[in-house]
Amino acid sequence: AADRVLWYGDGYYRNDSRANDDDGGHSDSTEGHDEEDEIYEGEYQGIPGAESGKMGPVDGMAQQAQFRDLAQFEAERRKDQEELAQQYETILQECGHGKFQWTLYFVLGLALMADGVEIFVVGFVLPSAEKDMCLSEESKGMLGLIVYLGMMVGAFVWGGLADRIGRRQTLLVSLSINSVFAFFSSFVQGYSSFLFCRLLSGVGIGGSIPIVFSYYSEFLAQEKRGEHLSWLCMFWMIGGIYASAMAWAIIPHYGWSFQMGSAYQFHSWRVFVLVCAFPSVAAISALTTMPESPRFFLENGKHDEAWMILKQVHDTNMRAKGYPERVFSVSDTHTHARAHTHTQNHDQPNSNESIIINFFIKDLVWSNFLAIFSPEYRRTTLMMMAVWFSMSFSYYGLTVWFPDMIKYLQKQEYSSRTKVFIKEKVEHVTFNFTLENQVHRNGEYFNNKFMNLKMKSMVFEDSLFDECYFEDITSSNTFFKNCTFIATLFYNTDLFKYRLINSKLINSTFLHNKEGCMLSDFSDENNAYMIYFVSFLGTLAVLPGNIVSALLMDKIGRLRMLAGSSVISCVSCFFLSFGNSESAMIALLCLFGGISIASWNALDVLTVELYPSDKRCTAFGFLNALCKLAAVLGISIFTSFVGITKAVPILFASGALAAGSFLAFKLPETRGHVLQ
């Protein structure tokens, strides 16, 4: 069931038990095994025995003996796995923690930063992109959710592949897909094309979180793992800050644009989309200099490659610490023989069309996904699913609900300043200045000119326009209701007929209408700045929580950190009832984000440590995919109550957080355990 591997400074020597048997010796690795054990081992690994096709009826005693032998083999296999885990921990202890881990920290941090940026991109560009693409409310909603759907698919697929073909290779492919389609999305013109590119960009970046944490954890010794995985989480915060700062610096500069007629436009928000692809490109460049996880190589029987990487880690750290003469010398280790189900029966696929579907999806991803629901891991997986879902539902639901509530409060405050004019009579006047936030009822306008002006949130009701002239008008949220236009000319305006609600046109003409969209929502340049500023503050507010969780993760344990932070977050939800102003909502957003980040850090560490190396990325990817599904549900439900009631979102979020904190205590504590 296991081969003994001797490790030296220059290489290793595998002591093959069969060679020892030929020489008449006796190997430690085969001690206690007989020929029947070897046969059942082959059967367990999917290797048919020589007599498998000639078996006759098996009596009850033979079946019992077979079950005993299989149970014995399973026990020995588990023992070998435990020995490998313990000895790998010993190797990492000798390698130390130093320059190599810190270099990898910044490289993987860029990949995690790219994930943080991806979350914010669409939300920041929507106020500008909707004008270029004429987006309806339904289209804007779909564009906001499409990134989460893409990340959900990506997390599941890339997580499963990372356990089969390697962490580094899979991460490079996923980041490359993200970079390519993020770049294309900056240039495509149509809504459908932009939606498709952002979907595939999300699919690519979906592999970032599950692979990054699994990859980094396999280079960390036990006493450093919780702390440094928590420090790694800070790059997600840095990604949010980067996106907010770039949006603030780029999008309002409308001069950063060019266009070729009406067919092609490249406005400042597209520059922002392009800049947001930089972290992913930088991560790809840096990742090419880093090695694969040695733990992945050991799990797949590639001992030479694993040894070379571990020696590289050791030598890099020792040279940086001033001990270049220190030799990497690990006495010995055991590695268990595991079945490589992804390479055994697929050398000759049945048909060409099954290569991609069956090999890459079914056999590489699906089989490993089913393994995390095996009896050994079923309870852990189900509990983790509940915790991930409850936390994501409440966190993403509230963090999107907060800005929407702020915008609603802004709109209410803006409406409270609306000026109302009733039964006014205006004749022979030229309006060439901005008209904003006004309501005119039962007015009469004779021979007036409206020229070279903007109309913002203007409403004319039951009014008469006689021999008026409208030229070069740009409007938003402007409507004419039950109005009458007599001998009026509209020249080069965006006052299309759908802005004239139940109105009469008598001898009136529209010439050279502007191309554009009807934006009926609240439109104000200061509102865009507020979105960036609120996101910047909300992201920056998680810094104290990140620091506290990193310093305490290995001291108080993962479960206490997770449950404690969830309970405090649950309590903080009730303060939302008192947020009746814009400043109060921003403060509560920062408070909630700063507290809840400790829960996420603990959950990331716990997920890494609860699953063995050959299932770690698969489990993390699946749970992260479930997280994105819960985010979509939470956002859809919570935002539907904006302007209606705050009680329902608060109760939903508090209940989900309370359930998550209760279930967290049912999970096993992993502090002080070696990586499985």
Sequence and secondary structure as in RCSB ss.txt:
>XXXX:A:sequence
AADRVLWYGDGYYRNDSRANDDDGGHSDSTEGHDEEDEIYEGEYQGIPGAESGKMGPVDGMAQQAQFRDLAQFEA
ERRKDQEELAQQYETILQECGHGKFQWTLYFVLGLALMADGVEIFVVGFVLPSAEKDMCLSEESKGMLGLIVYLG
MMVGAFVWGGLADRIGRRQTLLVSLSINSVFAFFSSFVQGYSSFLFCRLLSGVGIGGSIPIVFSYYSEFLAQEKR
GEHLSWLCMFWMIGGIYASAMAWAIIPHYGWSFQMGSAYQFHSWRVFVLVCAFPSVAAISALTTMPESPRFFLEN
GKHDEAWMILKQVHDTNMRAKGYPERVFSVSDTHTHARAHTHTQNHDQPNSNESIIINFFIKDLVWSNFLAIFSP
EYRRTTLMMMAVWFSMSFSYYGLTVWFPDMIKYLQKQEYSSRTKVFIKEKVEHVTFNFTLENQVHRNGEYFNNKF
MNLKMKSMVFEDSLFDECYFEDITSSNTFFKNCTFIATLFYNTDLFKYRLINSKLINSTFLHNKEGCMLSDFSDE
NNAYMIYFVSFLGTLAVLPGNIVSALLMDKIGRLRMLAGSSVISCVSCFFLSFGNSESAMIALLCLFGGISIASW
NALDVLTVELYPSDKRCTAFGFLNALCKLAAVLGISIFTSFVGITKAVPILFASGALAAGSFLAFKLPETRGHVL
Q
>XXXX:A:secstr
 EEEEEE SS EEEE HHHHHHTT   GGGTT  HHHHHHHHHHTT   TTGGG     HHHHHHHHHHHHHHHH
HHHHHHHHHHHHHHHHHHHH SSHHHHHHHHHHHHHHHHHHHHHHHHHHHHHHHHHHHT  HHHHHHHHHHHHHH
HHHHHHHHHHHHHHH HHHHHHHHHHHHHHHHHHHTT  SHHHHHHHHHHHHHHHTTHHHHHHHHHHTTS HHHH
HHHHHHHTHHHHHHHHHHHHHHHHHTT TTS EEETTTEEE HHHHHHHHTTHHHHHHHHHHTTS   HHHHHHT
T HHHHHHHHHHHHHHHHHHTT TT      EEEEE    HHHHS SS S TTHIIIIIIIIIIIIHHHHHTTST
TTHHHHHHHHHHHHHHHHHHHHHHHHHHHHHHHHHHHHHHHT EEEES EEES EE S EEEEEEES EEES EE
EEEEEEEEEEES EEES EEEEEEEES EEES EEES EEEEE   GGGEET EEES EEES        S   H
HHHHHHHHHHHHHHHTHHHHHHHHHHHHHHH HHHHHHHHHHHHHHHHGGGGG  SHHHHHHHHHHHHHHHHHHH
HHHHHHHHHHS TTTHHHHHHHHHHHHHHHHHHHHHHHHTTTTT SHHHHHHHHHHHHHHHHHHTTS   TT   
 
